[in-house]
Amino acid sequence: MEFSELIRTGQAQAELLRGPEMPPLRGTLCVTGHHLLLSPGPQATPDLWLLLLRSVDSIEKRVAGDAGTITLRCKDLRVLQLDIEGVEATLDIARSIEALSSLESVITSFPFFYRPKGLRLGESWHFHPPERYYKRVARETRAWRLSEANEDFSLCPSYPRAVIVPRAVDDDALARSAHFRQGGRFPVLSYYHAPSGTVLLRSSQPLTGPQKRRCAEDEELLQAVLAGARPGSRGFIVDTRSAQAAKQARMTGGGTEAKSAYPGWKRLHRPLERGRPLQESFVHLVEACGDLEQSMDRWLSRLDGCRWLSHVKEALSTACLAAQGMEWEGACILVHGAEGTDSTLLVTSLAQLILDPLSRTMAGFQELIEREWIQAGHPFQLRCAHSAFSHTRPKHEAPIFLLFLDCVWQLGRQFPLSLEFGEGMLLALFDHSYASSFGTFLCNSEKERCLCEVRTRTHSLWSGLNQPKEQRKLRNPLYAPNPLAIWPSVEPQSLQLWQGLFLRWTHPPEPSEVAWEKVWQIATDQEKTEGSQPTDSASEPQP
Amino acid sequence: MEHIRTTKVEQVKLLDRFSTSNKSLTGTLYLTATHLLFIDSHQKETWILHHHIALVEKLALTTSGCPLVIQCKNFRIVHFIVPRERDCHDIYNSLLQLSKQAKYEDLYAFSYNPKQNDSERLRGWQLVDLAEEYKRMGLPNSNWQLSDANRDYKICETYPRELYVPRIASKPIIVGSSKFRSKGRFPVLSYYHQNKEAAICRCSQPLSGFSARCLEDEHLLQAISKANPANRYMYVMDTRPRLNAMANRAAGKGYENEDNYSNIRFQFVGIENIHVMRSSLQKLLEVSGTKGLSVSDFYSGLESAGWLRHIKAVTDAAIFLARAIMVENASVLVHCSDGWDRTSQVCSLGSLLLDPYYRTIRGFMVLIEKDWISFGHKYSDRCGHLDGDPKEVSPVFTQFLECVWHLTEQFPQAFEFNEAFLLQIHEHIHSCQFGNFIGNCQKEREELKLKEKTYSLWPFLLHDQKKYFNPLYSSTSQKLAVLEPNTVSFNFKFWRNMYHQFDRTLHPRQSVFNIIMNMNEQNKQLQKDVKDLESQIKQHKNKQTDGVLTKELLNSVRPESPALKTSLCLKEQTLLPVKDALRTVEGSSPADNRYSEYADEFSKAEPAVVSSEYGVARMTC
């Protein structure tokens, strides 16, 4: 396919309005295969303005007289306005953007063409393989093994090639258990909590169906988990659906673990919102944040009505529950909902952030996202196809990854010194998960990424983010390693709206950015003055 | 002391306010002449000043004992369970007596003794000098002068003795105007903007009724107008909602008729009265104090309480005031009904936006002395210092502090002080430990001889000012000279650290402020070390230009630094208020949080595993 077929016009004169705080840009507008370009001429700064077409969420055109206006609402929640000379040019440009921004083909997307200076293809893709995490686990316990039963993605198309399973269970048993779980997602290790010797597992729902079917291998697998942990260990199954919903799922072939079939395991239901209601919550919140004129009462009632912060609270408290079960009760935890690719990952990844100091470092957090979201088969392409502005009816879209980032942000607010990365990192991840020049968030699973050769033909986001020039934006200058678990408060008074994301463009908090700069300055002054000292700065007493 | 019948009760339980079941600490309760003290089994002390007690309730007897709930004016709520009903009854009765004093002389300030001699005490009172402050503004000048009309509180009892008025306003005009203003509070200067030559003036409502006029009052307003050479019109801001002002006309009061006053621009700004504010805060506290509050109930409660709407209204009024001066060069006269609540809020907040001096620690003290204390904000009535009319109590000053807090959130670099400073001031408007906020006006304070019998709060705050510094403060930023806050609704949020000051489980677990403050301190100290070392090296080099020796010297001096840093940190920590010190990670545990009503199922499954140490916590979290 040729992009040129979709580009209806060469160029036009236009003025770009980028929001209240930024000066307008005038220049020549031009549509290419992947970008919208505005070139204000050589004297201007910046001399070129670029927008990835993939990041356009919705487009609106209006014509009046011999000029037109295009409003672009982007997936990163930015709203841009283009005033274009010429009616024909306006319509052509609008149509070109519409066509190009909604292309579904992965291999013609921009990451396959993006070749930045200073980065080599194939770099960083092997930063975070499951093997690496397995090595960490193997240092602590012999109860687990790395299985390559899914080498050709035949057991589970949404799992990576290698997964960590109880040593006592062989690959044949895994195959049978996979058969008994929706989408083949049999229980695998998500996190090994060394201090208590307990584990966090994730899977999808068992296919018990109306006949209450059972699967001996699946039961053995969970039995082996308890046997591999401390003697007398108990297990909890955290089902992210309500008891009612889990029961109903039986009618469609799904269901939940029967108590009698899994001795030692106890089921808890913590309903988490997902799918369309979550997407609608996101849309309503973004709508409310776009209205600068509303009264206090209206704002508070909309903030309440969209329920976003309730979802944050529920997600965090479920993760805390799982973490508490491991650290305080010495219990093994299995998390699943229905498919096991959405709220399940939300809970397991948050629980790790709470318990595991390593996952709070820059490298550890990247590894966590790679392992618990990307390789664990969160369908990014489906979930992030559209953001909050799209007019099309949502099909598979849901901001579950954004909900995760918001929860992490809340952790960062309550433990401002314990995360090595700052708000900038979370914003970057949000932006890139919806539209990116890098290949990391492409496709829905490892299998698809292999088919598309994403690893060899695109750049990894991690190598982009780990460049030295990006660090000041992404890191937390106040970071001090904290070896303890971080237990957040989940009371409504302690949770806040993530202004840095939801109000990033409408209401830039400029004075606080300057203040943040100052924090950086104080922190780096500290490093400098300390750098001149021979004493070990790591042993710096932190109050 | 005659009110105290029981001084010590053992085996008292202190319940956790937000725990869904009955998690508690056991300890001993002591009753002293000034405080209620609870010491738990970990020797942690909880001190409650009698004057801070807003409400004591004795609830119905339960199997474990007699519950006693104490609500404090600093928003602390404690829930004790006293094993024996008789003890509970005694304490309850004592607290009822001790928390509501009938006479000023029984307030804590009159017995509080910080071991200072008389000259120190006097110097403390002279720390904030309003005469000095008017001088700083550039007064008197060719347009404004000090009037001696109220020198003996003859014209207005609730004003201070020293008042600035337009030079062309003669005494008969002032006297005439004062007769036309509610409680004699005629228009006087509150703040003078030197560059703009414009003034903020304040007064009470005119006694205009439906048609009454007063030529002297009209003259006085004209004089204020003329005292500003840059602009021929002035604003008159009535801070009340239009409807309230109109209703006042029926009682012979009201507002200025634009037809009678030349060159005024009249404006209502719609801030509600003290009764609305009181019940609004009450609703807010009811919502935020609910056990097991859901996010949805919290936000709908926040909306129906209307508290943030009021905060926005006050801030908007101050912005209007500041803009009139900055943009239009116009003087502004502000009033409400009596001119001591909303007027104080708007004048002081407006000055704070205009003048960076008021955003320093010292300047903020001056601002409070000037617009609140000296102009007769009725602290004793509004804070309920004495047993009096509960309808006079209203959180007007709290509201002002909250507006300031919202500004500090929006402009993190514009204020020399931090949140702890605001909280500390709030603590002391109710504590009656110092004389500053006792009484309702200056005249009353003089009669009480507060300057001889009590101490001033300000020197104590200044002595501890290290605790109150904002490490991000940038005193030189030109951009922050005049603040122009954005009052879009998103910018207003629930002030958790005020209303849940003592509920530490709701707080962030680590404090950025403390760490930056420490870093800043350490940077300074290290830079000083470097300088010292360099100068020592120089001295040595002069004696002996041997590189090896200087290196040794450096090594011999360096090991001191970490120790020095440790001591710095320790010092810093002890300086911090207890609640700050507790906001560290160690305070964070799942037991403090209700993650799930299911969590107790953990322990149900195998209760034998529950250790006695955490048993209670686990059952309840």
Interface residues (C-beta under 8 A of the other chain):
Chain A: R234 F236 K266 L268 R270 C289 L292 Q294 S295 M296 D297 R298 W299 L300 S301 L303 D304 R307 L309 S310 V312 K313 S317 T318 C320 L321 A323 Q324 G325 E327 W328 E329 G330 A331 R413 Q414 F415 P416 L417 S418 L478 A480 N482 L484 A485 I486 W487 P488 S489 V490 E491 P492 Q493 S494 L495 Q496 L497 Q499 L503 H507 P509 P511 S512 V514 A515 K518 V519 I522 A523 D525 Q526 T529 E530 S532 Q533 P534 T535 S539 E540 P541 Q542 P543
Chain B: F18 S288 L293 S294 V295 S296 D297 F298 Y299 S300 L302 E303 G306 L308 R309 K312 Q410 F411 P412 Q413 A414 P471 L472 S474 L480 N486 V488 S489 F490 F492 K493 F494 R496 H500 T505 L506 H507 P508 R509 Q510 S511 V512 N514 I515 I516 N518 M519 N520 Q522 N523 L526 Q527 V530 N555 R558 P559 S561 P562 K565 T566 C569 L570 E572 Q573 T584 V585 E586 S588 S589 P590 D592 N593 R594 Y595 S596 Y598 A599 E601 F602 S603 A605 E606 V609 Y614 R618 C621
